[in-house]
Amino acid sequence: MREKASAVRERRAAAIGEAPTDTPVPAILRSYLRPLAVAVIAGVFLALVGALGTSDTPLVPRLGYWIGLSTLGAVLGTTVAQAVGGLWPGLASTWWRALIIVVVLTPLFTVLVWLAGGRSPLTPRVAATYFGVTLLMTSGMTALMTLATRRPVETHAAPPEAPPPRFLERLPPRLRGGEIYAVEAEDHYLRLHTSKGQDLILLRLSDAVAELEGIEGAQTHRSWWVAKAAVQDARRGDGRATLTLKNGVEAPVSRAYARVLREAGWY
């Protein structure tokens, strides 16, 4: 019974043309909403102050004139902006777009304002006056629309810096702050090759390699880990490769690691 009732409700909604309550507003319509709202507010303001000598006109017709003119400008300006954004995507969020809107709309609104002003004889002086006034009004309204509708620049917080490799905490005091060139296993000890010299610490190479994560490098031999930035030269001979480090130390490359290092561009 519940299923039948649900089906009946769905048919009833379809029959009377009920729109889904979650139907989103198309993006193209949303782009007009804010300009229209700004246009209405600007039109009311211009009517109340009696802009361009319209203060003698009764308030209601004055409101209709300025709100209508501002709304028409908002619709045309938004349409031009969308066309510009489609043709030149790089201009979609710049003041160049506003300049193009002014260039396109000013002649059109010059004619509209002249027609609404009583169609006075269109002498060069009258045409220049109407054009100049309309240019100022169009520029001001376009600037207002641009400021009111521009999207804030999205900023993304920089990701937190990765913590330094844990291995750096194991460096003896005299080596700290230096660049790690390589780590060489000697029995139960590790010999550290750095820009500040060498020293021994008690640690397994496998543990050191795990703690060196964060420094670009690789194991080149079962007894060696080398930082890639420390390699100054590489040479091959007798089927094996040798890496020369910044401090002149030579680190061997065993056949087990040679192919991987070669494919990674080490030599």
C-alpha positions in Angstrom: 0.0 0.0 0.0 2.8 2.4 0.8 4.4 1.8 -2.6 1.1 2.5 -4.3 0.6 5.7 -2.4 4.1 6.8 -3.3 3.4 6.1 -7.0 0.2 8.0 -6.8 1.9 11.1 -5.3 4.6 11.0 -8.0 2.0 10.8 -10.8 0.0 13.6 -9.2 3.1 15.8 -9.0 3.9 15.1 -12.7 0.4 15.7 -13.7 0.1 19.2 -12.2 3.6 20.2 -13.2 5.1 20.4 -9.8 8.8 21.3 -10.1 11.3 19.4 -8.0 12.2 21.3 -4.9 15.9 20.7 -5.4 16.1 21.9 -9.0 19.2 24.1 -9.1 19.2 27.6 -10.7 21.0 27.4 -14.0 24.5 29.0 -13.8 23.7 31.4 -16.7 20.7 32.8 -14.8 22.6 33.1 -11.5 25.1 35.3 -13.3 22.4 37.9 -13.9 21.0 37.9 -10.4 23.6 40.1 -8.7 23.9 42.6 -11.6 20.1 43.0 -11.6 20.0 43.6 -7.8 22.8 46.2 -8.1 21.0 47.8 -11.0 17.7 48.2 -9.1 19.5 49.7 -6.1 21.5 52.1 -8.4 18.3 53.0 -10.3 16.5 53.9 -7.1 19.4 56.0 -6.0 19.6 57.9 -9.3 15.8 58.5 -9.2 15.9 59.8 -5.7 18.7 62.3 -6.4 17.1 63.3 -9.7 20.2 62.5 -11.8 20.7 64.3 -15.1 18.1 67.0 -14.5 15.2 64.5 -13.9 14.3 66.0 -10.5 11.3 67.8 -12.0 9.8 64.5 -13.2 7.3 62.9 -10.7 8.9 60.2 -8.5 7.1 57.2 -9.9 7.9 57.8 -13.5 11.4 58.8 -12.5 11.8 55.5 -10.6 10.5 53.6 -13.6 12.9 55.4 -15.9 16.1 54.9 -13.9 15.3 51.4 -12.7 14.4 50.4 -16.2 17.5 52.0 -17.7 19.8 50.5 -15.1 18.2 47.0 -15.4 18.6 47.1 -19.2 22.2 48.1 -18.8 22.8 45.2 -16.4 21.2 42.7 -18.7 23.1 43.9 -21.8 26.4 44.4 -19.8 26.2 40.9 -18.4 25.5 39.5 -21.8 28.4 41.3 -23.3 30.6 40.1 -20.4 29.7 36.5 -21.0 30.3 36.9 -24.7 33.8 38.4 -24.0 34.5 35.6 -21.5 33.6 33.0 -24.1 35.7 34.6 -26.9 38.6 35.7 -24.7 38.7 33.6 -21.5 41.8 35.6 -20.3 39.7 38.8 -20.2 36.8 37.2 -18.2 38.0 38.5 -14.9 39.9 41.7 -15.8 39.1 45.4 -16.3 39.5 44.9 -20.0 36.2 43.3 -20.0 34.7 46.4 -18.4 36.3 48.6 -21.0 34.7 46.5 -23.8 31.3 46.7 -22.1 31.6 50.5 -22.0 32.6 50.7 -25.7 29.7 48.5 -26.7 27.0 50.0 -24.5 27.8 53.7 -24.7 26.6 54.3 -28.3 23.4 52.3 -27.7 22.5 54.2 -24.5 23.4 57.5 -26.0 20.6 56.9 -28.5 18.2 55.7 -25.8 18.9 58.7 -23.5 18.4 61.0 -26.5 15.1 59.4 -27.4 13.9 59.6 -23.8 15.0 63.2 -23.5 12.5 64.4 -26.1 14.5 63.9 -29.3 16.0 67.4 -29.4 17.6 68.4 -32.7 20.7 66.2 -33.0 23.4 68.8 -33.7 27.0 67.9 -33.3 27.0 69.8 -29.9 23.9 68.0 -28.7 25.3 64.6 -29.8 28.6 65.3 -28.1 26.8 66.3 -24.9 24.6 63.2 -24.8 27.5 61.0 -25.7 29.7 62.5 -22.9 27.0 62.2 -20.3 26.2 58.7 -21.3 29.8 57.7 -21.3 30.2 58.9 -17.7 27.1 57.1 -16.7 28.0 53.9 -18.5 31.5 53.9 -17.1 30.3 54.5 -13.6 27.7 51.8 -13.7 30.1 49.3 -15.4 32.7 50.0 -12.7 30.1 49.5 -10.0 28.9 46.2 -11.6 32.4 45.0 -12.0 33.2 45.7 -8.3 30.0 44.2 -7.1 30.1 41.0 -9.2 33.8 40.2 -9.2 34.7 37.1 -7.3 37.2 37.3 -4.5 40.6 35.8 -5.3 40.8 32.4 -3.9 43.7 31.9 -1.6 45.0 28.6 -0.4 47.0 28.2 2.7 50.4 26.9 2.0 50.7 23.3 3.1 52.7 22.8 6.3 56.3 22.1 5.6 57.3 18.5 6.0 59.2 17.8 9.2 62.9 17.4 8.7 64.1 13.8 8.3 64.5 12.1 11.7 68.0 11.1 10.8 69.2 14.7 11.2 68.6 14.3 15.0 71.3 11.6 15.1 74.0 13.8 13.7 76.8 14.5 16.1 76.9 18.2 17.2 79.8 19.1 15.1 78.1 17.8 11.9 74.7 19.4 12.5 73.7 22.0 9.9 75.8 20.3 7.3 74.7 18.7 4.0 74.5 14.9 4.1 76.4 13.4 1.2 76.3 9.7 2.1 76.0 7.1 4.8 78.4 4.1 4.7 78.1 1.0 6.8 81.2 -0.1 8.7 80.5 -3.2 10.8 77.9 -2.1 13.4 78.6 1.5 12.8 77.7 4.1 10.1 80.2 6.5 8.7 78.5 9.8 7.9 79.9 11.8 5.0 78.8 15.4 5.2 79.8 18.9 4.1 81.2 19.4 7.6 83.3 16.2 7.7 82.9 12.6 8.8 81.9 10.8 12.0 80.7 7.5 13.2 77.4 6.6 14.9 76.0 3.3 16.1 73.0 2.4 13.9 72.0 -0.1 11.3 72.0 1.0 7.6 68.4 -0.2 7.1 67.2 2.0 10.0 69.2 5.0 8.6 67.6 4.6 5.2 64.1 4.7 6.7 64.9 7.8 8.7 66.5 9.6 5.7 63.1 9.8 4.0 62.7 13.4 2.9 66.1 13.7 1.4 66.4 12.7 -2.2 68.7 9.8 -2.3 69.0 6.0 -2.7 70.9 3.0 -1.6 73.6 2.3 -4.1 75.2 -0.7 -2.5 74.4 -3.0 0.4 76.7 -0.8 2.5 76.0 2.6 1.0 73.2 5.2 0.9 74.0 8.3 -1.3 72.2 11.7 -1.6 71.5 12.5 -5.2 72.5 16.1 -4.8 75.9 15.1 -3.5 76.9 13.3 -6.7 79.4 15.3 -8.8 80.5 12.6 -11.2 79.7 9.1 -12.2 81.9 6.6 -14.2 81.5 3.1 -15.3 84.2 0.4 -15.6 84.6 -3.3 -15.4 80.8 -3.6 -15.4 80.3 -1.5 -12.3 79.7 2.2 -11.7 81.2 4.5 -9.1 79.8 7.8 -7.9 82.1 10.6 -6.9 80.7 12.8 -4.2 81.3 16.5 -3.5 83.9 15.7 -0.9 85.8 13.5 -3.3 84.7 10.2 -1.7 83.8 7.5 -4.1 80.6 5.5 -3.5 80.3 2.1 -5.3 77.2 1.1 -7.2 76.5 -2.6 -7.1 74.8 -4.5 -9.9 71.7 -5.0 -7.7 71.0 -1.2 -7.8 72.7 -0.2 -11.0 69.7 -0.5 -13.3 67.3 1.3 -11.0 69.7 4.2 -10.5 70.4 4.4 -14.3 66.7 4.5 -15.1 66.3 7.3 -12.4 68.9 9.4 -14.2 71.7 9.2 -11.7 74.2 8.4 -14.5 
